Amino acid sequence: MDHFLYQDGALCAEDVPVAEIAAQVGTPFYCYSTATLERHFRLFDEALDGTDHLVCYAMKAASNQAILKTLAALGAGMDVVSGGEYARAKAAGVPGERIVFSGVGKTHEEIHAALSGGIRQFNVESEPEMAVINEVALSLGMRAPITVRVNPNVDAKTHAKIATGKSENKFGIPISRAREVYAHAASLPGIEVVGIDVHIGSQLTQLEPFKLAYEKVAELTEALRADGHDIRRLDLGGGLGIPYERSNTAPPLPVEYGQMVKETLGHLGCEIEIEPGRLIAGNAGIMVSKVIYVKEGEDRQFMILDGAMNDLIRPAMYEAHHDIVPVQEPEPGAAPTTYDIVGPVCETGDTFAKGRAMPTVAPGDLVAFRSAGAYGAVMASEYNTRPLIPEVLVHGDQFAVIRPRPTFEEMINRDTIPEWL
């Protein structure tokens, strides 16, 4: 469920007409719903009622300060994967004890910053990384809390570019080596083992891959405890999918996921951490764009928008589907038109949809890309010297620009000309 609905023939973000935002902000832009962000976080939090748990929002999905503050106010932790994300979380007022640091390539500088500023744990991905964490912790006179990310070799049955739990993927250590690696961790004076980490991929639409991975984690927990390790925390990652196509069967609900977690891991008495990103932010955001031209091709019509692949790269990168709807509600029974929906960037890959049947549009009309709140603005670029598009947050009948569109002058002035030119 989201809060982008037609009211009196106009698409609204909560109680604000989207066309009203477009008139003031210009197009294209991203628009987020506070009510949807809050609802989706609470669904996860309530799904784990009865367990000691922390919901850590995966910031890589959408990391604007306003979004982070909205979630932090509800008690969310944060899952960060870079020094920049760590700095963003801290700037949003999230305390270090609610920040988990993931990622395969943590640098010496990032580890130092996180230990100095406070961190709940590092999710360690390799033995070389563990050695650096130990070294930095000792230099600060500290012990670094860690989990080890294990790779359970489970097929997440998702897109190959967002699968992370198979043996061929770069993430974690093979679960078959876990006892050996934990024994090594216990021998390092700057390391404090607190638990186990696992994350098998993103946009999962079935519970079975999670269940298979978590059953392996349960077995490993008992084996490591038998070896003398104090395993008290299980970080289960994120990955639960969202319905990008409204006509498709919906993925499992957070409450169903939470019940499965309790059934597979509840007997261990561990604190549970989960790291949802897409399911919290995805349906909480739309991208709004304007039709520039409708072009007649030899065997098709092209809908050419002012939004492009640099603004929303998911269709070009992942062949991802987004429902695209007119901002002005079509008349009931209106005949659809079939379009190839494209942007103005000089790439054939700048295509959002091919052969998409939808209500007829004309130049100047506004359309909205649904389910664009996750991996939209955060993956945008200035390719073709196109400005990063604004982000807008709606709260009831109010809205605010939470990231403005830069001017061409601001973009150009970031370049520095060498003295010899």
C-alpha atoms as one frame of an Amber mdcrd trajectory, in Angstrom:
protein
   0.000   0.000   0.000   1.123   3.566  -0.642  -0.322   7.047  -0.368  -0.257
   8.019  -4.063  -3.898   7.904  -5.092  -6.270   9.705  -7.449  -8.487  12.267
  -5.757 -11.093  14.106  -7.853  -9.304  13.008 -11.025  -5.817  14.117  -9.962
  -2.943  11.963  -8.678  -2.088  13.103  -5.162   0.829  12.448  -2.858  -1.050
  12.076   0.432  -3.206  15.227   0.275  -1.076  17.232  -2.165  -1.892  17.187
  -5.910   1.230  16.058  -7.786   0.554  18.629 -10.528   0.737  21.363  -7.882
   4.216  20.220  -6.867   5.273  20.086 -10.532   4.075  23.658 -11.090   6.282
  24.925  -8.270   9.298  22.617  -8.543   9.466  21.786 -12.268   9.986  18.350
 -13.774  11.363  15.772 -13.433  11.411  15.280  -9.661  11.180  12.591  -6.994
   8.370  12.729  -4.470   8.240  10.742  -1.218   5.342  10.119   1.149   6.039
  10.405   4.876   2.966   8.317   5.722   4.162   5.463   3.499   7.702   5.509
   4.901   6.352   5.397   8.442   3.795   2.684   7.684   6.322   0.388   6.036
   8.828   0.748   8.862   6.137  -0.068  11.426   5.084  -3.164   9.464   8.583
  -4.599   9.904   8.893  -3.498  13.512   5.519  -5.035  14.417   6.316  -8.218
  12.468   9.071  -8.947  15.008   6.983  -8.183  18.090   7.823 -10.585  20.878
  11.501 -10.778  19.941  14.476  -8.648  20.933  15.098  -6.880  17.623  16.279
  -3.811  15.751  15.100  -2.755  12.287  18.096  -1.123  10.562  17.023   0.757
   7.443  19.333  -0.007   4.488  20.343   3.528   3.575  21.556   2.612   0.100
  17.895   2.523  -0.996  17.322   6.250  -0.379  19.556   8.336   1.856  18.219
  11.878   1.922  18.570  13.403   5.387  14.828  14.044   5.606  14.077  10.360
   4.986  16.662   9.274   7.557  15.289  11.655  10.181  11.742  10.446   9.515
  12.757   6.850  10.164  15.169   7.596  13.008  12.332   9.313  14.873  10.515
   5.949  14.869  13.526   4.207  16.435  15.091   2.839  13.268  18.709   1.803
  13.170  20.724   2.294   9.983  22.632  -0.143   7.787  25.486   1.720   6.065
  27.904   0.540   3.395  30.335   3.467   3.127  31.966   6.193   5.139  29.673
   8.682   3.450  26.568   6.799   4.515  27.948   6.563   8.056  28.431  10.348
   8.067  24.878  10.815   6.731  23.428   8.602   9.467  25.288  10.514  12.166
  24.255  13.860  10.669  20.626  12.695  10.804  21.023  12.170  14.557  21.262
   8.374  14.559  23.449   7.245  17.494  26.377   4.955  16.781  24.838   2.101
  18.771  22.069   1.937  16.136  24.406   1.897  13.091  25.572  -1.329  11.447
  28.449  -1.123   8.921  28.231  -3.584   5.999  30.091  -3.829   2.677  32.976
  -5.783   1.189  35.530  -2.976   0.880  35.665  -1.008   4.118  38.789   1.137
   4.171  41.147   1.851   7.073  39.805   5.424   7.166  36.153   4.302   7.231
  36.799   1.805  10.013  38.642   4.443  12.058  35.796   6.942  11.621  33.161
   4.416  12.660  35.061   3.210  15.713  35.818   6.773  16.779  32.233   7.934
  16.228  30.491   4.863  17.623  29.259   1.746  15.865  26.907  -1.087  16.760
  28.909  -3.632  14.769  30.907  -4.274  11.624  29.533  -7.021   9.409  32.896
  -8.482   8.380  33.183  -9.854   4.851  36.712 -11.321   4.800  39.741 -12.223
   6.887  41.868  -9.373   5.465  39.149  -6.940   6.506  39.082  -8.475   9.982
  42.813  -7.927  10.292  42.459  -4.227   9.467  39.579  -3.796  11.930  41.710
  -5.449  14.624  44.650  -3.168  13.827  42.556   0.018  13.912  40.751  -1.013
  17.090  44.038  -1.678  18.888  45.414   1.688  17.755  42.402   3.305  19.449
  42.607   1.129  22.551  39.277  -0.483  21.721  37.681  -3.796  20.833  35.559
  -3.702  17.699  32.188  -5.510  17.807  31.786  -7.742  14.744  29.644 -10.328
  13.077  31.017 -12.401  10.220  28.940 -12.427   7.063  28.514 -16.017   5.949
  27.639 -16.986   2.406  25.154 -19.883   2.639  25.226 -20.708  -1.108  21.459
 -20.246  -1.413  19.882 -19.162  -4.695  17.745 -16.117  -3.909  15.857 -16.529
  -7.222  16.190 -12.868  -8.030  17.974 -10.806 -10.726  21.593 -11.931 -11.148
  22.915  -8.423 -10.446  21.289  -8.270  -7.002  21.831 -11.857  -5.839  24.428
 -12.006  -3.051  24.125 -15.399  -1.344  25.608 -17.851  -3.860  29.171 -19.161
  -3.761  29.998 -17.277  -6.975  29.144 -13.899  -5.399  31.742 -11.606  -3.839
  29.997 -11.340  -0.481  30.910 -12.987   2.812  32.883 -16.118   3.588  31.766
 -19.652   2.670  29.620 -20.998   5.485  31.736 -24.174   5.346  34.707 -22.134
   6.658  32.783 -20.249   9.330  34.052 -22.162  12.370  37.649 -21.701  11.256
  37.165 -17.966  10.675  35.379 -17.450  13.995  38.211 -19.259  15.787  40.648
 -16.824  14.195  38.446 -13.854  15.175  38.418 -15.010  18.800  42.215 -14.955
  18.821  42.433 -11.265  17.838  42.672  -8.909  20.841  40.967  -5.994  19.055
  37.919  -8.034  18.013  34.739  -8.826  19.955  32.527 -11.439  18.266  28.856
 -10.604  18.851  26.988 -12.605  16.230  26.458 -13.842  12.675  25.459 -11.934
   9.544  23.768 -13.221   6.375  22.199 -11.468   3.381  21.291 -13.408   0.237
  20.012 -10.743  -2.140  17.458  -8.105  -3.004  13.906  -8.112  -4.389  13.096
 -11.633  -3.194   9.493 -12.602  -3.867   9.426 -15.939  -1.995  10.143 -16.864
   1.616  11.746 -20.237   0.856  15.260 -18.887   0.039  15.248 -16.921   3.307
  14.127 -20.002   5.219  16.880 -22.165   3.709  19.531 -19.575   4.585  18.233
 -19.006   8.110  18.101 -22.733   8.843  21.790 -22.889   7.978  22.433 -19.906
  10.261  20.583 -21.670  13.097  22.806 -24.736  12.727  25.900 -22.539  12.617
  24.812 -20.654  15.749  24.624 -23.857  17.733  27.964 -25.092  16.372  29.718
 -21.805  17.204  28.247 -21.748  20.698  29.550 -25.262  21.183  32.965 -23.916
  20.174  32.728 -21.330  22.951  31.622 -18.249  21.015  29.043 -15.892  22.547
  26.643 -15.653  19.604  23.959 -13.296  20.837  22.979 -11.343  17.720  21.810
 -12.490  14.272  21.865  -9.973  11.428  19.549 -11.348   8.735  20.027  -8.664
   6.106  17.149  -7.410   3.984  15.877  -8.276   0.563  12.102  -8.707   0.814
  10.648  -7.567  -2.526   7.912  -5.141  -3.503   5.230  -5.412  -6.234   6.630
  -3.305  -9.072   3.827  -4.544 -11.334   0.446  -4.047  -9.699  -1.029  -6.837
 -11.826   1.423  -9.435 -10.449   1.094 -11.577  -7.349   2.305  -9.592  -4.348
   5.500 -10.723  -2.552   5.186 -12.011   1.032   4.147  -9.496   3.658   6.479
  -8.414   6.475   4.231 -10.199   8.980   4.715 -13.468   7.070   8.460 -12.875
   6.946   8.508 -12.138  10.687   6.639 -15.334  11.485   9.138 -17.356   9.430
  12.044 -15.705  11.300  10.498 -16.629  14.649   9.878 -20.222  13.538  13.433
 -20.798  12.239  15.485 -18.764  14.734  13.289 -17.928  17.711  14.508 -20.864
  19.793  18.067 -19.486  19.846  17.325 -16.514  22.107  19.331 -14.141  19.901
  18.648 -10.490  19.215  17.428 -10.197  15.618  18.544  -7.440  13.256  16.972
  -6.946   9.832  18.009  -4.458   7.174  15.067  -3.634   4.871  15.559  -0.847
   2.355  13.494  -1.363  -0.778  10.317  -2.404   1.042  10.440   0.699   3.237
  11.331   3.243   0.538  10.323   1.702  -2.805   6.591   2.310  -2.824   7.057
   5.453  -0.741   8.351   7.353  -3.770   7.424   8.262  -7.326   9.313  10.016
 -10.098   7.273  12.604 -11.975   8.147  13.515 -15.544   6.639  15.567 -18.366
   5.917  14.423 -21.911   8.056  16.472 -24.327   7.001  14.854 -27.603   4.960
  11.994 -28.965   6.895  10.801 -32.005   5.582   8.556 -34.776   8.099   5.860
 -35.705   7.818   3.440 -38.602   6.068   0.765 -36.549   5.613   2.347 -33.120
   4.950   5.513 -31.181   7.586   6.979 -28.888   6.641   8.855 -25.737   9.634
  11.121 -25.123   9.914  12.371 -21.541  12.060  14.983 -19.819  13.119  12.306
 -17.303  15.955  10.041 -18.412  18.137   7.072 -17.519  20.448   9.322 -15.518
  17.487  10.181 -13.273  16.142   6.607 -12.929  18.636   4.004 -14.119  16.885
   0.848 -12.922  15.184   0.003 -16.251  18.478   0.411 -18.164  20.598  -1.420
 -15.581  18.267  -4.167 -14.356  15.593  -4.336 -17.094  13.360  -3.219 -14.228
   9.635  -2.585 -14.606   7.925   0.503 -13.210   4.225   1.147 -13.624   3.882
   4.504 -15.400   0.609   6.346 -14.921  -0.793   9.709 -16.027  -1.023  12.340
 -13.309  -4.449  13.327 -14.652  -6.777  10.362 -14.161  -8.002   9.005 -17.517
 -11.680   8.789 -18.325 -13.246   5.417 -17.507 -13.071   3.072 -20.482 -10.665
   5.277 -22.432  -8.873   3.275 -25.136  -5.153   2.769 -24.420  -2.269   3.614
 -26.731   0.916   1.563 -27.014   4.195   3.448 -26.585   7.910   2.935 -26.330
   8.611   5.243 -23.374  12.021   6.885 -23.611  14.115   9.750 -22.302  16.214
  12.415 -24.092  19.689  11.002 -23.275  21.772  10.054 -26.315  21.698   6.316
 -25.573  19.403   3.666 -26.992  19.460   2.257 -23.474  17.591   5.361 -22.310
  14.354   3.396 -22.572  11.915   2.956 -19.698   9.454   0.607 -21.403   8.795
  -0.964 -24.785   5.342  -1.699 -26.145   3.672  -0.342 -22.994  -0.103   0.064
 -23.315  -1.342   3.000 -21.254  -3.775   5.916 -21.460  -3.136   8.279 -24.358
  -0.934  11.275 -23.524  -0.030  14.548 -25.237   2.968  16.867 -24.997   2.905
  18.724 -21.692   1.116  15.943 -19.818   2.625  14.649 -16.590   3.279  10.978
 -15.857   4.414   9.284 -12.643   6.748   6.304 -12.269   5.432   4.278  -9.360
   7.635   2.385  -6.887  10.593   4.672  -7.609  11.523   5.560  -4.037  14.308
   2.971  -3.740  17.469   3.015  -5.864  16.217   6.027  -7.800  17.665   9.317
  -6.584  20.639   7.603  -4.924  21.782   6.075  -8.233  21.209   9.194 -10.331
  24.006  10.974 -12.183  24.663  14.152 -14.152  25.281  12.318 -17.436  24.811
  14.622 -20.461  25.240  17.515 -17.960  21.694  16.973 -16.780  21.145  18.325
 -13.240  20.294  15.914 -10.430  16.539  16.222 -10.071  14.848  17.589  -6.951
  13.593  15.410  -4.126  10.355  16.411  -2.428   8.871  15.089   0.824   5.129
  15.248   1.460   3.567  15.244   4.911  -0.228  15.358   4.838  -1.185  18.525
   2.957   2.336  19.975   3.071   5.401  19.426   0.928   9.005  20.564   1.036
  11.929  20.367  -1.376  14.513  18.251   0.460  17.143  18.425  -2.297  16.999
  21.279  -4.819  17.853  21.048  -8.495  21.316  22.572  -9.100  21.723  25.225
 -11.757  23.968  24.704 -14.766  26.259  27.381 -13.335  26.589  25.487 -10.034
  27.402  22.286 -11.909  29.984  23.926 -14.162  31.616  25.820 -11.296  32.479
  22.559  -9.586  35.074  22.034 -12.312  38.541  23.423 -11.658  40.622  24.743
 -14.557  44.380  24.045 -14.337  46.593  27.127 -14.304  48.131  26.233 -17.682
  44.773  26.567 -19.490
